[in-house]
């Protein structure tokens, strides 16, 4: 049996009947809880063969522990008109029984096999990624058609013009606010606090519009560059 033994490991036994009579067989093991054998008994026709699957259940492998598990394949000639397999084995005489004994050997893959498995596991996802996750690589994202490119350039120009317009409006409102402050101080009529609040409210709106426009143009420029 070849590890790792974190999952079921299966080994096949081929039983062949070279005689001209039917043969009954039975597979026994010294560790029945550790193995699942299918089929564990049956009849082999003359000149035929049977494949027996021996499935080792998962366990914690210790390389320093020697395996003491053994199997025995017991056979006997099938009597004519057989109907009860259990009766055949109960009534069989010792000199009519034939057996073959097998000792279990556990092996772990060598380092070269592990490296080959690691390389194979690394290369497989790369191939799958190139097929399934096509939009992720940069060459695919750069390949924009001419219509999309023109739209992005026009949108960027429009946003730049909008920012310049909002900046001019902001400057004009700031100058207007300074003029109103001067009038308020010289006139002494009206509330300076109210004028200051009105100036601040007027100045904050264009600034906010400038920030929003800058965010939008940054988004479109970033999309175009990527």
Backbone torsions as a table, in degrees:
resi	resn	phi	psi	omega
1	UNK	NA	132.3	-178.6
2	UNK	-108.2	128.9	-177.8
3	UNK	-79.0	-172.4	3.9
4	UNK	-71.5	155.5	-172.2
5	UNK	-102.6	33.6	176.8
6	UNK	-82.7	-8.8	178.1
7	UNK	-137.6	174.7	-179.2
8	UNK	-66.8	131.9	177.2
9	UNK	-113.0	126.7	-174.4
10	UNK	-113.2	135.1	173.9
11	UNK	-127.0	138.5	-177.0
12	UNK	-103.7	138.5	173.7
13	UNK	-111.1	133.2	177.6
14	UNK	-106.8	115.9	179.4
15	UNK	-104.7	125.1	-177.8
16	UNK	-120.4	139.1	178.8
17	UNK	-105.1	102.1	-179.0
18	UNK	-83.7	-3.5	-176.1
19	UNK	-85.9	178.6	178.4
20	UNK	-101.7	15.6	178.3
21	UNK	-126.3	157.0	176.1
22	UNK	-68.6	143.8	-177.5
23	UNK	-125.4	132.7	172.8
24	UNK	-90.9	141.9	178.9
25	UNK	-133.4	154.9	176.3
26	UNK	-146.7	136.8	-179.3
27	UNK	-108.3	124.9	179.1
28	UNK	-120.1	154.9	177.9
29	UNK	-140.7	154.2	177.2
30	UNK	-81.1	-8.6	179.6
31	UNK	-132.2	71.2	-175.3
32	UNK	-63.9	-24.1	179.8
33	UNK	-78.3	-16.7	-177.1
34	UNK	-95.2	-11.0	-174.6
35	UNK	-131.8	151.4	173.0
36	UNK	-123.8	121.2	-174.5
37	UNK	-114.2	125.7	179.6
38	UNK	-137.2	120.5	-12.2
39	UNK	-79.4	150.0	-179.9
40	UNK	-91.9	-4.8	176.0
41	UNK	-161.5	164.2	179.7
42	UNK	164.3	-165.9	-178.9
43	UNK	-126.4	136.3	178.2
44	UNK	-112.4	125.1	179.1
45	UNK	-71.2	159.1	179.6
46	UNK	-57.5	131.8	178.9
47	UNK	72.6	5.1	-178.6
48	UNK	-102.8	175.1	178.9
49	UNK	-140.9	160.1	-179.7
50	UNK	-134.2	137.9	175.7
51	UNK	-97.1	123.6	179.1
52	UNK	-109.7	123.1	179.3
53	UNK	-93.2	124.3	177.8
54	UNK	-109.7	113.7	-174.8
55	UNK	-108.0	115.5	177.6
56	UNK	-85.3	128.1	-179.5
57	UNK	-77.7	152.9	-179.0
58	UNK	-58.8	145.2	178.1
59	UNK	-159.9	167.4	178.5
60	UNK	-83.3	110.9	-174.8
61	UNK	-81.2	131.7	175.9
62	UNK	-118.7	109.9	-176.9
63	UNK	-63.0	-21.9	-179.7
64	UNK	-83.1	-10.8	-178.7
65	UNK	-92.6	125.0	179.3
66	UNK	-81.9	138.5	-178.5
67	UNK	-76.2	131.5	176.2
68	UNK	-112.6	10.1	-178.6
69	UNK	-77.0	136.5	179.4
70	UNK	-134.7	153.6	174.8
71	UNK	-122.5	150.7	175.2
72	UNK	-135.6	125.7	175.7
73	UNK	-100.5	113.0	-177.1
74	UNK	-103.9	135.6	-177.9
75	UNK	-135.8	156.7	174.9
76	UNK	-158.9	154.2	178.1
77	UNK	-67.3	136.2	-179.9
78	UNK	-76.8	131.5	177.0
79	UNK	-70.1	158.2	178.8
80	UNK	-65.3	146.6	178.4
81	UNK	55.1	49.6	-179.3
82	UNK	-71.1	136.2	179.4
83	UNK	-129.0	-28.2	-176.1
84	UNK	-127.3	110.3	-179.0
85	UNK	-66.8	-38.8	-179.3
86	UNK	-63.5	-37.5	179.1
87	UNK	-66.5	-32.2	179.5
88	UNK	-61.8	-44.5	-177.4
89	UNK	-73.8	-31.6	178.9
90	UNK	-71.7	-36.6	-175.5
91	UNK	-91.3	-8.4	-178.7
92	UNK	-69.3	138.7	178.4
93	UNK	-85.9	152.3	-178.0
94	UNK	-56.6	-35.3	-178.2
95	UNK	-77.1	-8.0	177.7
96	UNK	-94.3	-7.9	-178.0
97	UNK	-93.7	141.0	173.8
98	UNK	-124.3	141.4	-179.0
99	UNK	-141.6	152.6	174.6
100	UNK	-129.8	130.6	-176.8
101	UNK	-105.7	139.6	179.7
102	UNK	-128.6	138.9	176.9
103	UNK	-106.7	135.9	-178.3
104	UNK	-79.3	139.3	176.7
105	UNK	-127.0	129.2	179.3
106	UNK	-104.9	133.3	179.0
107	UNK	-134.3	143.3	173.6
108	UNK	-101.6	148.4	178.5
109	UNK	-59.8	144.0	178.3
110	UNK	-75.8	173.8	-174.5
111	UNK	-62.9	-36.4	179.8
112	UNK	-63.6	-40.5	177.8
113	UNK	-64.5	-38.3	179.4
114	UNK	-64.1	-42.3	-180.0
115	UNK	-64.9	-39.4	177.9
116	UNK	-63.4	-40.3	178.8
117	UNK	-65.0	-39.5	-179.7
118	UNK	-66.2	-42.5	179.1
119	UNK	-63.3	-40.4	179.1
120	UNK	-65.4	-39.7	-179.6
121	UNK	-69.3	-28.4	178.1
122	UNK	-76.6	-38.8	-176.1
123	UNK	-74.6	-32.1	-177.3
124	UNK	-62.9	-49.0	-179.7
125	UNK	-62.1	-30.2	180.0
126	UNK	-64.6	-41.8	178.8
127	UNK	-65.8	-42.0	-179.8
128	UNK	-66.6	-36.7	-179.0
129	UNK	-66.2	-37.6	-178.7
130	UNK	-67.2	-24.4	179.9
131	UNK	-89.9	-43.0	-172.4
132	UNK	-89.1	-35.0	-175.3
133	UNK	-107.5	48.3	-176.6
134	UNK	-57.5	-41.2	-175.7
135	UNK	-66.6	-14.4	-174.0
136	UNK	-73.4	-43.5	-177.8
137	UNK	-61.6	150.6	-177.3
138	UNK	-64.0	-38.6	-179.3
139	UNK	-56.8	-35.5	179.8
140	UNK	-71.3	-37.9	-177.5
141	UNK	-72.6	-25.5	-178.9
142	UNK	-77.9	-26.4	-174.2
143	UNK	-75.4	72.3	175.5
144	UNK	-90.4	148.1	177.8
145	UNK	-80.3	171.3	-174.4
146	UNK	-64.9	-35.7	-178.3
147	UNK	-64.7	-45.2	179.5
148	UNK	-65.1	-38.6	179.5
149	UNK	-63.0	-44.9	179.2
150	UNK	-62.6	-40.4	179.9
151	UNK	-62.4	-41.6	-179.6
152	UNK	-66.6	-41.3	179.6
153	UNK	-64.6	-43.6	178.8
154	UNK	-63.9	-39.6	179.6
155	UNK	-65.3	-40.0	178.5
156	UNK	-63.6	-42.9	178.2
157	UNK	-63.0	-40.7	-179.9
158	UNK	-63.6	-42.1	-179.5
159	UNK	-68.5	-36.9	176.6
160	UNK	-63.7	-41.7	177.7
161	UNK	-64.3	-37.9	179.8
162	UNK	-65.6	-39.2	179.2
163	UNK	-65.1	-42.3	178.9
164	UNK	-63.3	-39.7	179.7
165	UNK	-65.1	-44.5	179.9
166	UNK	-66.1	-34.3	177.9
167	UNK	-64.8	-42.1	178.4
168	UNK	-64.0	-41.6	178.9
169	UNK	-64.0	-39.0	179.2
170	UNK	-63.4	-41.8	178.7
171	UNK	-65.7	-40.2	179.7
172	UNK	-64.4	-43.3	-179.9
173	UNK	-67.3	-33.9	178.4
174	UNK	-65.6	-43.0	178.1
175	UNK	-63.8	-38.4	178.8
176	UNK	-65.5	-37.8	178.5
177	UNK	-64.2	-40.7	177.8
178	UNK	-63.9	-39.6	179.1
179	UNK	-63.8	-41.6	179.3
180	UNK	-65.5	-35.0	178.2
181	UNK	-64.0	-42.7	179.1
182	UNK	-62.6	-40.7	178.3
183	UNK	-63.9	-39.8	-178.6
184	UNK	-64.7	-40.8	-179.6
185	UNK	-68.8	-38.5	-178.2
186	UNK	-77.4	-30.8	-175.1
187	UNK	-83.5	-31.6	-178.9
188	UNK	61.6	9.5	178.2
189	UNK	-115.5	134.7	-175.9
190	UNK	101.5	162.7	-174.5
191	UNK	-90.0	119.7	176.0
192	UNK	-62.9	-34.3	-179.9
193	UNK	-64.6	-43.3	-179.4
194	UNK	-65.3	-39.6	178.4
195	UNK	-64.4	-38.4	180.0
196	UNK	-65.5	-41.9	178.5
197	UNK	-63.5	-39.4	-178.9
198	UNK	-67.1	-37.8	178.6
199	UNK	-66.2	-44.2	-179.0
200	UNK	-63.1	-41.9	178.8
201	UNK	-63.1	-37.7	-179.2
202	UNK	-69.7	-36.6	-176.6
203	UNK	-76.3	-29.9	-173.4
204	UNK	-72.9	-33.7	-176.5
205	UNK	-64.9	-50.5	178.1
206	UNK	-61.0	-37.4	179.6
207	UNK	-61.7	-42.4	178.8
208	UNK	-62.5	-41.4	178.9
209	UNK	-63.2	-37.6	178.9
210	UNK	-64.1	-42.5	179.3
211	UNK	-63.3	-45.2	-180.0
212	UNK	-61.8	-44.3	-180.0
213	UNK	-63.5	-38.0	179.1
214	UNK	-64.4	-39.0	178.5
215	UNK	-62.7	-45.7	-179.8
216	UNK	-62.6	-44.4	-178.7
217	UNK	-68.0	-35.8	175.3
218	UNK	-61.8	-39.6	178.3
219	UNK	-62.8	-48.0	-178.3
220	UNK	-68.8	-38.5	177.5
221	UNK	-63.0	-41.3	178.6
222	UNK	-63.3	-40.6	178.4
223	UNK	-65.2	-39.6	-179.5
224	UNK	-66.7	-40.7	-178.6
225	UNK	-67.1	-42.8	179.6
226	UNK	-69.1	NA	NA
